[in-house]
Amino acid sequence: MRPPVSAALHAIVGDFAVIEGHARADAGILCRDGAIVAAGTRAELSAAAAGAEVTWTHAAHRVLTPGTVNAHNHSFQSLLRGIADDRPFLEWRDQALYRWAPRLGQGGVEIGALLAFSEMLLHGVTTVCDFFYIQDGGNDNARAVLAAGRRLGMRTVLGRCFYDWDGAPAAFRESPAEARSRFLELAREVAGDPLAFVLAAPHSLHGASPRMIRTAAEAADEAQTPLHIHLAEERYQVDDALTRFGARPLHVVDQLDALGPRTVAVHGCWFDEGERALLAERGAGLAYNPGSNMFLGDGVTDVVDLSARGVRIGLGTDGGCSNSRVSVFDEMRSCALLQKVQRLDGGAISAETCFAMGTRGGGEVLGLPVGRLAPGYRADVVGLDLDDPSLWPAFDLVKNIVYALSARAIRDVWVEGRRVVEDGRLCSLDLAEIGAKVRELTSSWRSAA
């Protein structure tokens, strides 16, 4: 069906475009008001726009892909790289997160978001879910994160954390009533904003009490948003759940009436077969973070089994200090290689499956129409340089993108049809300005570490 005639149609066409998992020659998208109205070859786009004025962007020597979707991140953690690397999980948590996060304040939170989001855009991430828990008794810090995303032109999903464990820093903690009220307030504030969204995020079984998790689930239902929760990341968390609740982590969440189609489990490294079956049965999703799981020595989530069961799976980078990288293209490769070596089977999972997890899968777990070059989806596009040797020879561009892509090949990015990275440079903000802010903020940290 042809779109209605419009004077505001914009076509973005490359030498190739990855449409529904396949690279098509001389192809791209036709969009209007930030939404894709047609995808296909140049000829097909011209036919779809018949009778309408079109602005054409010819992305020469580029393969266009859907914008990648970072399904799980903690933006402020990019400021903590190198502070507690190469340490056991709990020591890393105490020496990096719990020691430094409460000192950031609103200004530091915003700088962390600018750092993380700018680097993500330069790596082809167009949508990020920032699981955010430095509340400092209100929503101003969360607003600073969303403002950073808007300033860069990036789509930001703020996973507003529900956190009440008394062992965590005071800056993280709220009562269930406070968390619910502030979450709903923030969700109302961003309603209708195409670049800002809010979802409910009870931290974990150790970070959120049963009452807090129930409250978050009720708030997610009220606001009609997903519910993200860290689960079974480390083996000790399974033992802890068995000791405290007499059940494995996912079964505990189910008993709390917090497991359903809105639920997205983060990590799930230690889910057993029964938990994987339950995740599928309840229609829940998974945010898989292979790079972080390796970096922290967590374990390997069985996404081959979960995918076979029909579970929605997106890829996340996790925080900058629990991975050191923020590229979803990196996560596609890590996902594939981890599954292959875990199963001792080079055919355990395909490049195309991992590419889908890092694009459309992320959109599915966030409940947003992103991650596909298809009508009805948002016009988020990445342009990769076909002159970069990491894409040679072009026998199968999707496999090259997953297994061989160099970051230097990521040259252009559009969000909502608007270019936000051009020839490897941010369009809305000088990267040097962000770097100066980071250096000023962290200049005294080394001596205090």
KETI-34787 format. One record per residue: x, y, z of N, C-alpha, C in turn. Coordinates in steps of 0.1 Angstrom, whole numbers, plus 5000, padded with zeros to 4 digits. Each point is the difference from the previous one (the first is absolute). Layout:
KETI-34787
XYZXYZXYZ;...
***
This chain:
KETI-34787
500849885000499250125000500950125000;499750104992500850124999499650105012;501050075005499750105010499250114995;499350085008499350124995501050104994;499750074990500850104994500450105011;501350035001500550095010501250084994;500250135004501150084996501249985009;499849915010501149995011500649865000;500149944988500549874999501650014998;500749915007501450005000500549864997;500849984990500549874996501549995004;500449895006501549985003500349874993;500950004991500449894992501549985000;500449875001501449975000500349904988;501349964999500349904990499349875003;499949975013499249895005499250045013;499049935003499250025013499649865005;500249985013499649885006498650015004;499149934992498650015002499549855003;499449995012499549875005501149894999;501250055004501149905002500849974987;499650074989500749974987500550134994;501250004995500650124994499550014985;499350114998499450034986500850114994;500349994987500850104993499150124997;500750125000499450134996498750025008;500049995013498849995008500150095012;498850035006499950085012498650015005;499750125005498750035006499450134995;498750015001499350124998499350035013;500250125005499450035013499350145000;499150015010499350135002499850025014;500350125005499850035015500749895009;501149964996500849905008499649864999;499049974992499549864999500349954985;500349874999500249944987498749974994;499850044987498849974993500249904989;501349984996500349904990501449965002;500449874997501449964999500149914988;501250024994500249924988501050064991;500049964987501050064991499650144996;501050074994499750144996498750004991;499949914991498950004991498749985008;500049915009498849975009499750125008;500950085005499850125008499450104991;500550024988499550104990498549974997;499749874998498649964997499150035012;500549975012499250025012499750155002;500950094996499950145002499350074988;499549934990499550064988499050115003;500350114993499150125002500450095012;501049965007500550085012501450054998;500250125006501450055000500949935010;501149964996500949925008501450065001;500550015012501450045002500949875001;500949994991500849884999501450025006;500449915009501349995005500749884995;501050024992500849894994501249975008;500049895007501149965009500949914992;500950074993501049934990501049915008;500349894995500949905006499649965014;498749995002499549965013499149884999;500049925011499049905002499250055012;498750024998499150055010499449885008;500050025013499549905009499050075010;499149925006499250065010500950055011;499650105007500750055012500049895010;501249985007500049895010499450055013;499549915008499250035012500849945012;500450095009500749955012498949985011;499749875002498949975009500250015015;501350025003500350025015501450075001;499950115008501350085002499850075013;501150055006500050095011500950114996;499550114995500950104993501050065009;499750035013501050065009501349925002;499849864998501149915002501250024990;499750074989501150034991501150085006;499650085010501050085007500949925009;499649885003500849925010500949894993;500250014987500949914994501450005006;500549885003501449995005500150015015;499050045007500150025014500149875008;499249904995500049875008499949884990;500750024989500149894990500749885006;499749884994500849885003499849955015;498850035005499849965014498749915001;499949925010498749935002498850095000;498849944997498850084998499750095012;500049945012499650085012501050115003;501349974998501050105002499950114990;499849964988499750104989498950095004;498949945004498850085004500350105011;500749955011500250095011501050114997;501149964993501150104997499750094989;499149974990499750094989498650065003;499049924999498650065000499750065014;500149935010499550055013500950115006;501350004995500950105006499850144992;499949994987500150124992498650054995;499049924998498850054994499350105009;500049995013499350105008500650145000;501350014995500750124999499750094988;499349944990499850064987499250135001;498849995006499150115000499450024986;499150094998499350024988500950034988;501050095003500950034990500949894995;500449925009500849884996499249904993;498849985004499149904993499850054986;499850134997499850054987501349984991;501150025006501349984993500249864996;499749915010500149864997499149954988;498750065000499149974989500550054987;500550125000500650064988501249914994;500849965010501149914996499549874994;499249935007499549874996499250014987;499150104999499150014988500750044988;501050105001500750044989500949884994;500649935009500849884995499149904994;498849985005499049904994499650054986;499750124999499650054986501149984990;501250035004501249984991500249854997;499449915008500049864998498749944994;499150094996498849964993498949965009;500050045012498849985009499150124999;498749974996499150114999498950005011;499949895007499049995011500849935012;499950065012500649945011499049995012;500049895007499349995013501050025011;499950125007500950035011499349965013;500549895006499449955013500750095011;499250095005500550115008499650005014;501050015010499649985014500750115009;500650104995500550105009498950115001;499049985009498950095000500250125008;500849995011500250125009498750065005;499049915002498850055006499050074991;500149984987499150074991500249954985;499650094991500249974986500950094992;500750095007500850094992501249934993;500649905007501149934993499549934988;498849945001499449934989499750094988;499550125004499850104990501250044993;501250015007501250044994500549894990;499749875003500449904990499150014987;498750025002499250024988500450134992;500350105007500450134993501349974992;500949925005501349974993499649934987;499149905001499649934988499450104989;499150085005499450104991501050094993;501050045008501050094995500849944989;500249875001500849934989499149954989;498750005002499149954990499849855001;500249945011499949865002498749965007;499449884997498849965007500449935013;499550055011500449955013498849955007;500149885005499049935008500650005014;499450075010500550015013499349895009;500849905003499549895009500150065014;498950065005500150065013500049895011;501149995008500249895009499150015012;499549895005499449995013501049925009;500550075010501249945008499850045015;500049905009499850035014500949925009;501049934995500849925008500950095009;500049985013500750095009501549985000;500549904992501449994999500650094988;499150064992500550084989500150155005;500850084992500150145004498650075001;499950105009498850075002499550064988;500950044991499550074987499249914991;500149875002499349904992498649975006;499850025013498849955007498850095001;498949934999498750075001499049905007;498950055005498949915004499249964988;499349895001499249964988499050124996;499450065010499150114996500750124993;501250035005500750114993500449964986;500549884998500449954987498950004990;498849955005498849994991499650144996;499950095010499550144997501050074990;501349995002500950074992500149934986;499949874999500049934987498850054992;498850005006498850054992500150144996;500650095009500150144997501050014987;501149935000500950014989499449944987;499249895001499449954989499050104993;499350075009499050104995500850114993;501150045005500850114995500449984985;500449874997500649974987499049954990;498749995004499049954991499950084987;500149934989500050074987501350044995;501149995007501350044996500649884992;500350024987500549884992501449965004;500750085008501449965004500149975014;499050005008500149975014498849915005;500449905007499049905005500549965014;499049955008500449965014499349865002;500849915006499449875004500449975014;499349905006500249975014501149895001;500950025010501249925001500349965015;499349915006500449955013501449944999;500950045008501449974998500349854998;499649925010500349865001499449945012;500249875002499549945013500850045012;501250044998500850055011499950155002;499750074990499950155000498650055003;499049924998498650045002499349905008;499350055010499249915009498849944992;499449895005498849954994498950104998;499850095010499050104999500450104989;501350034999500550104989499749944987;500349874998499849944987498649994996;499149975010498550004997499650144996;500550105007499650144997500550044986;501249964996500550034987499149944989;499649875003499249934990498650074999;499550045011498750074999500150134993;501150085002500250124994500249984985;500849904996500149974986498749974993;499249935007498649974994499250134998;500150095011499350124999500550094989;501350014998500650094990500149934986;499649875000500149924987501550004995;500949975008501449994996500649865003;501249974994500749885004500550015014;500449885006500649995013501349934999;501150075002501449944999500549975014;500649885002500649965013501249914997;501150035008501249925000499749875006;500349894994499749865006501149914996;500549925010500949884998501250044992;500550125003501350044993501249925005;500049995013501149925007499549885006;500849895001499549885006499650025015;500750095007499650015014498650065002;499550074989498650055001499049895000;500349894993499149885001500049945014;501149995006500149945013499350105010;500150134998499450095009498549994999;499549994988498549994998499549875007;500749894998499649875006500050015015;501050075006500150025015498950095005;499750114993499150105005498549974997;499849944988498649984995499649854998;501049925000499749854998499749974985;500550094991499749984986501150074992;500249954987500950064991499550144996;500950094995499750144998498750034992;499949934988498850044992498849955006;500049895007498849955007499650095011;501050075007499650105010499350114993;500550054989499350114993498649974996;499849874996498749954996499150005012;500549965012499249995012499650145004;500850104996499750145004499050074990;499549924991499150054989500750114992;501349984997500750104993500649944987;499549884996500549934988498949994990;500250074988499049994990500550064987;499250034991500450054987500750145001;499850075011500750135001501549985006;500249885006501349985007501149974990;501150075003501349974993501149975011;500449875000501149965009501350054994;500850065008501450054996501049895005;500849954991501149915002499549854999;499449955011499549865000501149904997;501350025004501149914998499849875006;499349995012499949885007498549955001;499250044990498749934999500249864996;499249915007500149864997498949974989;499849884996499149974989498650035004;499649985013498750035005499750154999;501050085003499850155000499950044985;500849944991499950044986498749974995;499449885004498749964995498950105006;500250045012499150095006500050144994;501250054996500150134994499350004987;500149894992499349994987498549985003;499649925010498549985003499350135003;500750095007499450125005500150114989;500749984989500150104989501050115004;500949985009500950105004501250014990;500850105002501250024991501349995008;501150024993501349995006500950124994;500750075008501150094996501349935003;500649964989501349925002501250084998;501049995009501150095000501349915000;500349944988501249915000501350065003;500350134996501350065003500250025015;499050055006500050025015500149875007;499349904996500049875007501449944999;500750024989501449954999500950095009;499950134999500850095007500049985015;498849975006499949985014500049855004;500249924990500149855004498749955005;498950054994498749965005499649854996;500049984987499649874995499450024986;499449904994499550014986498549965000;499250104996498649984999499749914987;499149905002499749914989498950064991;500550104991499150074991499649914988;500849894997499649914990498749935004;499949955012498849945005498950105002;500250115005499050105002499450054986;500950014990499550044987499149894994;500449885002499349894995498649995006;499950055013498750005007499150124996;500650094992499250114995500150135009;501050005009500250115009500550124992;499450125003500650124994501350045006;501050024992501450025005500650134994;500450095008500850124996501449995006;500950084994501450005005500250145007;500849995011500450125007501549995002;500550125003501550015003500250005015;499050035008500150025014500950135002;500450025012500750135003501450004995;500550134997501350024995501149945008;499849995013501149945009499849855002;499049944995499849865001500149934986;500650074991500249954986501250084994;500050135002500950094994499750044985;499049944994499550034987498550025000;499650084990498650044999499449974986;500649914993499649974986499149885000;498850014994499249884998500549924989;500650054990500749924990501049915007;500750045010500949925007499349895007;498850035006499249905007499549894991;499750044987499549904991501149894998;501350044998501149914999500249925012;500050075012500249935012498949895003;498850044997498949915001500249874992;500450024988500249884991501149915005;501150075003501249925004499849925013;499450075010499749945013499249874998;498950014992499149894999500749884993;500850044990500749894992501049935009;500850075008501049945009499349925012;498950065005499349935011499549874995;499549994988499449874995501049924992;501250054998501049934992499549974986;499350104994499349984988500150144992;500750004989500150124992498750044993;499149915000498750034994498950025010;500450025013499050025010499050114998;500550114994499250124998500650074988;499250084993500450064988500250155001;500850064991500250145000498750074999;499149954991498750074998499250005012;500049905008499349995013500550115010;501350015001500650105009499850144995;500050024987499750134994498650045004;499149914999498650035003499850035015;500849935009499950035014500450145003;501150054993500550135002499250124994;499049964992499250104993498649995004;499249924992498649985002499749945014;500949915005499849935013500050115011;500950094999500050115010498750085000;499550034988498850074999498849935007;500049864998499049925005500050005015;501249995006500049995015499750145006;500250114993499750135005498650044996;499349934992498750034996499950124991;501050024991500150124992500149954985;499550084991500149964985501350054995;501149945004501450034996500749874997;501150024992500949884997499749934987;499150054992499749954987499950114989;500449974988499850094989498749954994;498850045005498849954996498950115002;498950004992498950105002499549995014;499750115006499550015014501050015011;501349984996501150015010500650144999;500750035010500750135000501250004991;500350124995501050014989501450025007;500549895006501349995006500949924992;501150064995500849934989501550025004;500849904997501450015001500749984986;500950094996500749984988501449955002;500449884995501349945001500850024987;501250035002500950034988500449884993;499549994987500449884992501450004996;500750125001501450014997500949955011;499449965012500849965011500349854998;501349965001500449864997499349905009;499450045012499349905008498849954994;499550064989498849954993500449934987;501249984998500549944987500249855003;499949914990499250024988498549995004;499250064991498550015004499249884995;500549885004499249884997498749995008;500150045012498850005009500250115010;499450114997500250125008499549995015;498949935002499549985014501049925008;500649904994501049925008501250095002;500450084991501250095002499750105011;498850055000499650105010500149945014;499649885002500049945013501449955004;500749944991501349945004501250084997;500050094991501250074995500050155002;498950065002499850155000501050075009;500750104995500850095008499250125003;500250065012499350125004500350114991;501150004993500350124991499150004988;499349894997499149994989498750075002;499750035013498750065003500150154998;499450054990500250144996498850095001;498849954998498850095000498949935008;499350095007498949955008498850104999;498849954998498850085000499149945011;499350095007499049975010498850084997;498849934998498850074996500250074987;500849944991500250064987501050125000;500550045012500950115001501449955002;500950064992501449965002500650055013;500649915008500650035012501549975001;500449924990501549984998500250014985;501050084996500350014986501549984998;500349914992501449964997500949995013;499449935010500749975012500050115011;499250104998500050125009498650025005;499950035013498750045006499550134993;498750014997499550124994499550105009;499649975013499450105009500950045011;501249945002500850045011501549964996;500950085005501449984997500549895010;500649904995500549895009501150055009;500750104996501150065008499450075012;498850064999499350065011499649905011;499549884995499749895009501349955007;501049994993501349955005500550095011;499950134998500450105010499249995013;498749984998499249995012500449875008;500349894993500349885007501450015007;500950074994501350025006499950095012;499250104999499850095012499449935011;499049924998499349935010500949895007;500849934992500749895005501550025004;500450134998501450025001500649975014;499250015010500549975014499749855004;499449934992499649865004501149915002;501050014991501149905000500850005014;500250125005500750015013499249955011;498750014999499149955010499649854999;500349944989499749864998500749915009;
***
